[in-house]
Amino acid sequence: MQTIDYRDMPHRRMGNSGLWVSEVGLGLWKWGDPTYDGSRVGDEDGFRILDHALELGVTHWDTANSYNMGSGNSERLLGRYFRSRGSRARGQVVLATKVRNPVRDEREMEREFTPNERGGSRAYILRAVEDCLQRLQTDTIDVLYHHSPALLPDGSYEAPLDEMWDAFDTLVTQGKVRYLAVSNRTLAQLKDDRSALASVAANPARRIIGVQNWYNLLQRPKVSALDDSPTFDDERAFLDYLHVSGVGLIPYVPLAVGLLTGRYLKGNYDTSGRLYEEGWRDEFLTDRNLEIVEDLLAFAEGKGCTLSQLAIAWLLAQDTVCSVIAGVTKMAHLEDNAGAPAVALEAEELDRLDRLVRAPV
């Protein structure tokens, strides 16, 4: 994997493109206005973290139009930051956002949306991106994702895929978007998206350069599908396809909603964190997972790193991964995550980790 260092942070190309992104990215899901939108980070703490992220070379920043109950406030916070710091700060950042869901006007937390205010139609896509640019106070989005498939109850697409991708292609032609990507895709859906874009692209060089899916050391098969029972074979098939097709993988939930930080241990649960507050307890706090976490903590101690750093380093050891989106709500989270690229994992160590998470109970 070829890298270029910026302020000691390695950068990789996103897929088969010329866009370089920091190996550790910054996820801004819980950023916005904590006074009313359910977020945890507001302007004061957020601006300090963003300043330090640039100092550390963490230049890949990821948000979405609908974060925090559809408020749009994660984008608004970033817009205020770029306005206060100027074009030099904006020029250092690879800014990624996502569209698919409806978004409320500021401080309007109750509203009914029409079917045309969400999804994959040309009408929605073009309007949604104009609104993103306004909230972000920028002229261009570096990486625009379609957030998740827009499907009807029978599994068919709400809007024809060629219509959706023609709208995305138009945005690139207009200079409002630089690169295109998708999120929360199965292998079949990713193939559909790539085929549809290829059929309408004004330039054959235009392609989907990244897919952002759920992926972490404890839930590896989940990267391949949104169904209830993906397998390790599904994971391998998904990663192999990305490798062959030149699509970069950008994992989210890399720390398994906090379980891969060591915060939750057998008989010693921290009940104040996201895992409890957002209803993930039954899925994550299983006896099997907690046993694995104990083994991983011992592994990390032997490596001289934190469990979070080990989890991110494992993801970076996968050759399709270009950047790991790690959400932070505190400065200490950012500094810890930024140390992960320095954790080198040898082939034998990767084999040990593989056996550990695959082993039967």
N, C-alpha and C positions, 0 to 999 in steps of 0.2 A: 504494500500500500504506500503510494507516494504521498508525502506531506510537505507542506510549507509552514514554517513557524512564524507566528506573529506574536510578539511579546511572550515568548516561551510557550504559547499555546499552539499545538499542531493543528493545521487546517487540511481538510480533505476535499476533493472534488465531489459535488453532489451528482451522483450517477455519472452518465456519460456526457458531462457538460463541462464548461470552463469556469463554473461558479465554485469558489472555495468557501467552505463553511468550517467554523471552529468545531473541533472534535466534541467539545462539551458545549451544548447550546443552552439557552435560557428560556424556560417555559414560563409564560405569563398568565396562566389560567386563573389564578386567584389574585389578580391585580386589578385594581379599579378604584372604587369609592366605598370603603368599608362602612360608611354611615348608612348605606341603604341597599347595596347590591350583593351582599354575601361574600365579598372579597376580603382578603386578609392583609393586603399591602396597598397603601395609598401613596400619594405623591411624595411625602417627606421621606419615608423609608425607601420607597421605590427609586427615587432619583439617586439616592446615595448608592443603592445596589447597582443601578445601571451605570453610574460613573465608575464604580469599582470593576464591573464586568469589562468595561473597555480597557481599564488598566491591566486586567488579567488576560486580555486577548480573547475573551468570550464575546464574539461578534455576531453570532447567529441567534437572533431573537425571534421567538415564535409566539403568536397570539391567534385570535380568531374574532370574527365580528360578534359572535353571540356569547362569548365567555361571561360568566357571572349572571346567570338567569336571563340571558338575552339582553343585557343592559348596554353592551357595546363599550363598557367603561375601561376594559383593558386597553383597547385601541385608543380611547380618549386620553388615558394616562400617558401612553407612549407619545401621542401627539403633543401634549403639553411639554413632555421632556424634550422632544426634538425642537419645539419652538424656543424653549429656554436655553438649549445648548447650541443651537445653530447648525449650519450645514455640515460643518466638519464632523460632528458626532454622527449625524445621519449618514454621511459618506462612509463611515467605518463599519456600519451595521449591515448585515444581510437580514432584511426585514421580511418575515413570512407571516401571512395571515390566511384565514380560511373563510369561505362563504358557503352557505347552504341553508342556514337556519334564519328565522326572522329575528329582527333586532328592534328594540324599543327606542323611542326618543329618550333623551336624557331625563332621568327621574320619573319616567312614565312606566311604572312597573306592572300595570294592568292594561291589557289591550287585546282585542281580537284581531287576528291577522287573516287576510284573504289568502286563497290558495296561490296567488301570484307573488306573495311576499316571502317566498321560501322556495327551495327545491333546485331545479336545474334548467328552468326555462331561460331563453334569451332575455326576456323582460326582467326576470329576477336577477340574473347574473350581472348584467350591465348596470342596473340600478344599485345593486349591493356593493359593487366595487367603487362606484362613485361615492357612496356613503362611507366606505372604508377609508378612501383617500382623504375625505373631509375630516373624519375623526382622527386619523393618524397625522394630519397636517403635513402631508408629503405629496409629491407629484407622481411617485412610482412605487409600486410594490415589487420587491425583488423576487419573492416566490409566492405564488397564489395557489392555494389548495382548494379543490372541491372537497368539503369537509367530510361528507359521508354520502353513500348512494341515496338518491331520492327515489324511493320505491313506493309503489302502490301495495295494498294488502295482499294482492296475488303474486307479488314478487316482480312484477314488470316495472319498467322505469316510468316515472311521472312525465318526463319530457324525453323526446328522442335524443339519444346520445349525440348524434351528429349536430343537432341544434345547440345542445349545451356546449360542445367543444368548438363549434364555430363561434360562439360568443366569446369563449376564452381566447381563441385565435385572434378575434377582432381586437381584444384588449391589448394583446402583444403588439399587433400592428399599430395601434394608437399610441404605443409607448407608455401605457399605464401599468403594464405588468411586464416583467422581464422573463420569468420562468414559470412553468406550469407543473403542478404536482397534485396528488390525491391523498386522501386519508381514509382509514377504516375500510380497506378494500379486501375482499377475498381474491384469490388467484383468478377466478373466472371474471370477476368484475374488473380487475386491473387489465386483463386482456381485452375486455370489451372497450374500456376507456382508451387504451392505446390504439386499437383498431379504428375507433370512431374519430379520434384526433387525426390520425394519419389520412383519413378519407377526406377531411375538410381543410387541413392546414394549408395556408397560403405559401408556406416555405417548407420543404421537406426536412429542414434542420430542426423544426419545431417538434418537440416531443415532451412527454412526461418524464421529468428527471428524478422524481422522488416519490416515495410512498411512506406516509407516516402511520404506523400501526402500533398497537399494543404489543410490547415485547420486553421481557425481562427474564432473568435466569431461573426464576421459580415457575414461570408460566410460558415456557418457550413455544409450545405448539399454538398458543393463542395468536401468534403473529400471522398465522396462515388463514384464519377464518373468524367469523363472528358467531359460529354455531356453538353448541354446548360441549362438543367432544372432539376437538381436533387432536391429532396424534403427532408424534415426533416425525413420522413419515411426511405428514402434511407440512410441517415446518421445513423439512429438507427440500421438498418440492417447491415451496414458495421461495426460499432463499436461492435455490438453483436457478429458478426463472429470473429472479432479479439480476443475478450474476450474468446470465447469458444476454439478457435484454438491455443491460446498462442502466437499470433503474436503481437509484440509491435508496437505502432503508434508513429512515429516521425514527428510531424507537421512541415511544412515549410510555409513561408509567414505568421507567427503567428501575425504579426502586420499590416496585410492587406496593404502591400506596403507603410507603414508609416501613414495610416489613423488612426490606433489605437495608435498613439503616441500623438495626439492632435496638430499635426503640421498643419493640414488642418481643418479650421473651417468655419462656414457659414459667407460669406462676407469677409473672411480673409484667402485667399489661399496663401500658400508659393509656388511660381511657380518654385522654383529652385530644388525641390526634385525629387526623382526617380519616383514618381507617375506621374509627368508631363513629365519628360524627356523620359520615356519609354512607353508613350502612354496609360497609365491606367486611364486617367482622366475621360472619359465617363463612364467607368464601376464602378468606385469607388466614384466619387464626385457627388452622387445623393442627392436630398433633403432628402430622407429617411435615407440614411447612415449618413448624417451630423446631422440629428436630433438625431439619436441613439448615435453618438459620443458625443453630448452635454450631453445627459443623463448619458453616461458612465463616462464622466469627472466628473460630480457631484457625481456619485457613488464612483469613485476613491478618490476624495477629502474627502468624508466621511470616507473612509477606511484609509486615511493617506498614500496613495501610489500614484504612477504615473499611468497614463492610460496604458502605456506599461507594467508595472508590473501587473496590473489588468488583462490585456489580456493574459499574459503568465500564471498567477496564475489560470485563468479559464481553460486553457488547461491542466495544471497539476492536476486539480481537476477531470479530466476524467480518469477512472481507466485503460484504455488501453494505455494512453500516458506514455512513459518512459522518453523522453527527447524532449525539444523544441528547434529546430534549429533557432536561431535568428541571422540574419546577422548584422554585425557591421562594421562601417567605422571610428568610433571615439572611444576613450577611454571611453568617457562619456556614450556611448551606452552600452558598456560592463558592466560598473559599475551599470547602471540602471537596465539592464536585470538580472544581478546576484542577485539583491534584490528581485526578484519575488517569489522565494520559501518561503520567510518569510511572504508572504501575505496569510493568512488562510481565506478560504471562507466557511462559514457555509451553511448547507442545505437550509436554508431560503434565504440566499443571492444568492445561485445558482438558486433557483426558480425565484427570482426577475430578474436575468440576463436573464434567459430563456424567461420569459414573455416579457421582454424589446425587445429582438431581434426578437421574433415571432409576436409581436403585429402588426395588420394591420395599414396601413397609415391612 
